[in-house]
Amino acid sequence: MLSMTGFGSAEECGEFGAVVVRIRTLNGKSLRIVWRVSDLLRPFIVEAETLLRSRIHRGSVEVDADAEVSPSLVLEVDEELLAFYSGIAGRFGAVDGAKLLALPGVVRQKGGGCDILKKPFLRALRSALTETIKRRREEGRLLKKALSQLLMTAERLLKKIEKNYTSSVPQLAEQLAAKVRQAMERLQIRADEAGVLREAAIVAERVDIREEMDRMAAHMEEFRRTLNAKCAVGLRLDLLTQEMQREASTMAAKCADAKVAVDILELRTVVVEIRQQVQNVE
């Protein structure tokens, strides 16, 4: 399991100068890459992004890259254009060489002059990626441990809810039947015991949470299986926690037993904590 947050940096130095790459990754529903690179490195972004997408699949990625090189390696002077400007300027007095060099087109980038930076840039990017993924993996191990502990807490709470709910069903049935009798007496409606029990059963069905508990147990089992998968699982875990939240909310809305309701509230809290942690998983 990998976290979506991480950081890595690398530097490549040589006769050409130096290239520095820094990568920062954050949470995100899909893969989004933001490049902030020197103009000298911009021709290589397409190849660099292909490399990055092959190793990072989800999250927001920020890449900062800069190059420091000797101007003679990447720049050249257009001698003909310089002579032309110099001739015109000489007609009006002294010639300022610095101003001439600043004129458009006098100093230009060499054709293919940036190619010398391609290999160092991609090497630095690979090294920074390796460091970033290492940190994402380390944080992923901590996330997996935290999620496993939270899941165990949720499973214990669900078993407690199932036990308390099962023991409360007979008492709940009696209470519902008594309330139905009282309502019929108040409304002066005559009904035999079978009719009372029938009405009580209808009401009991509306507060029955056994189906929700069964689905919650199934979601938890799938969550644990997915947690141990070797591929990117963040999106699937997020969908599972959404379903777990929905079941817990339905249980809370239907539950008629105060003691069980307290346990369900605690279960909902744990599921929310699980969802918050899942947001960091790739």
N, C-alpha and C positions, 0 to 999 in steps of 0.2 A: 504494500500500500504506500502511495506517495501523497504527501501534503501538497497543496497548491502554492504554499509560500516558501520562498527560498531566495538565496543570493549567491552570486559567484562572480569572480573577476579574474582576469588573466592579462599578462603583458608579454609581447614578443618584441625583442630588440635585435638589432643587427646593423650592418653598414648603411642600410637604408634609413635608419632612425628607430622609431618605436611605435607600436600599435597597442592601445589599451582598450579592453572590452569589459564592460560591467553589465551583468544581467540581474534583474530583480523580478520575481514572480509573485503575483497576488491572486486572491480568489476571483473566480469568474465562472459564469455558466457555460461559456464556450471559450475557444482559444482566440485571444486578441493580442496582436503583437504591435508594439509601438517602437519605431526606430528613431533614435537621435544620434546620427552619425556625421562624421566629417565629410565634406564634399569629396575628398579624395577616396573615400571608401564607398560612396554611394553606388558606383557601378557594380558592386558585388552583392548588393542587398538581395537580389532574387535568389542567387545560389545560397546565401546565408540563411534566408528564410526557409528554404527547402530543408536545409540541415536542421534548423531549429524545430520545425514542425514534425520532423521524423522522431524527435526525442521528447517533446513536450506536447501533450494532447488537449489540455484544458487549463484555463486560467488566463489571467492578464499578464502579459510579459512585456517588460520594458528593457530595451537594449540601448546602452550608451557606448559609443565607440569613437575613439579619437586617434589621429595619426600625427606624429611629429617627424618630418622628413627634411632632408637637405633640399633647399629650393632648386639646386642644380639638377636634382634627380627627376623632378616633375615639371619644372618650368623652363621656358626658353624665351629668348628675346628675338622679335622679328626685326632683324637688322635693317631691312629695306624700309619698313614702316618708320623705324626710329630715325633713319637718315632723312626721310621725307619730312617728318615733323621738325627735325633739327634744322633743316634748310629753311623751312618757313619761319621758325622762331628766330633764326639768326638774322633775318631781315629787320627785326625789331629790337636788336640789342643782344645783351648777354643771354646765353642759353642755360636754363636750370635743368640739369640732368634728371634730378629726382622727379620733377614735374612731368618731364617727357616720358619717363618710365611708367608714370601713373595714367597716362593717356590710354584710352580703350584700344586693345589689340596689340599694344607694344610688348607687354609681357603676357604670355599665354601658356596654357598647359600643353606639355609635350604629348604628341600622339602616342598613346600606349604607355605614357609615363607612369600611370597609376598601377599598371599591371604588376610592378615589383612589390606592391602592397597586398596583393590578393592572397597569396599563400600565408604570409604572416597573420593577416586578418582572420582567415578561416581557422588557422591553428589556435589563435587566441580565443576565438569564438567556441571551438570545441572544448578547450580547457575550461573556459568559464561555464559552459554548459555542464560539463562533468562535475564541477564543484557545486553548481546549483542543484543538480539532480541528487547528488550525495546528501546535501542538506535537506532536500525535500523528502528523501527516503528516511533520514534520521528522524525528522519530525513526523513522518508517516508512521513510524514504529510507535512513537509516543501516542499518536492519535488512535492507533489500533488498540493499544492497551487501555486508553481512557474509554473508548467506545465499548470494549469488551466488558469493562467494569460497570459501565452504565447499563448495558444490556442485561447483565446478571442481576442488577438491582431491579430493573423493570420486570424480569422474569419472576423474581421472588415476589414482587408486589402483585403480579397477575395471579400467581398461585394462591396468595393470601386472599385476594378478591374472590377467586373461584370457591375457596373453602368457606369463607364467610357468607358468600351469596347462597351457596348450597344449603348451609345450615339455617339461613334466614327465610328460605322459601316457604316452609310450612307455616311459620308465624305470619309471614306476609299474606299467605292465602287466607288465613283466619281473619286477619285485619281487613282484607278486602271484602270478604264475605260479610263481616259485621257492618262495614260501611254501606254495602249494597242493601242490607236489611234495613238499616236506619233510614236510608234514602227512600226506600219503598214505603216504609211506615210513615215517614214525613209527608210523602206525596199520596198516601192512602192507596197504594197499589198492592193488590193481593197477588202473591206468588208463592208457589211451593218451594221446598228446599232445592229441588233440582234447578228451578229457574234462577234462584239466588246464586247457586254455584256456577251456573252458566254465565251469568252477568259478571261474576267475580273472575271467571276464567278469561273473559274478554278484556277486562281491565288488566289482569295479570300479564297477558300477552304483550300489552303495550309497555310494560316496565320490565319485561324479560330481557336480560343482557347476555344470555348464553351464546347466542350467535356471534355477538361482538367479541366476546371472550375467545371463542374458537378462532375467529379471524385474526384477532390480535396475536394469539399463540402461533398461528401459521406465519404471520408477518415477521415475528421475532425469530422463528426458525430460519426463514429465508434470509433475514438480515445477518444472522450468524454465519450462514453458508457463504453469503456474498462477501462478508468481512474477511474470509479466509481465501478468497479468490486471488489469483496472481495477476489479473489484468486491472485496468482502470475501472474502479467501482463507484466512484463518487456520485455519478448521476443516478445509478440504480439505488444506492443507499438513500439518496435524497427522496426518491419516489416512494421507497418503502416507509420512510419516516413520515411522509405526508399521509400515507394510509394508516399508519399507527396513530397519528394525531387525530385523524377522522374517527377511528374506532373508539379512542379514549373519550373524545368529545360526545359521541353518541351514547356511550355507557354512562357518562356523567349526566346527560340530559334525561335518560330513562330510569336511572337508579332511584328506587324509592326507600332504600334502607340507609339511614344516616351514617352508620358505622362503615358500610361498604363505600359510601360516597366519599368519605375522607380518604380511603385508600385509593380510590379512582383519581381523586385530585392529586395525590402524591404521584401516581403513575403518569398523569398528564404532565406534571412538572419534569419528571425524568425524561419523558419522550421529547419535550421541548429542548432539554439539555443535549440530548442525542442529536437532534436536528441541527442545533447550533454548531456542534463539533463536525458534523457531516459536511457542512458548508466549506470546510477546509480540505476535503479529500478530493484528489484528482479523479 
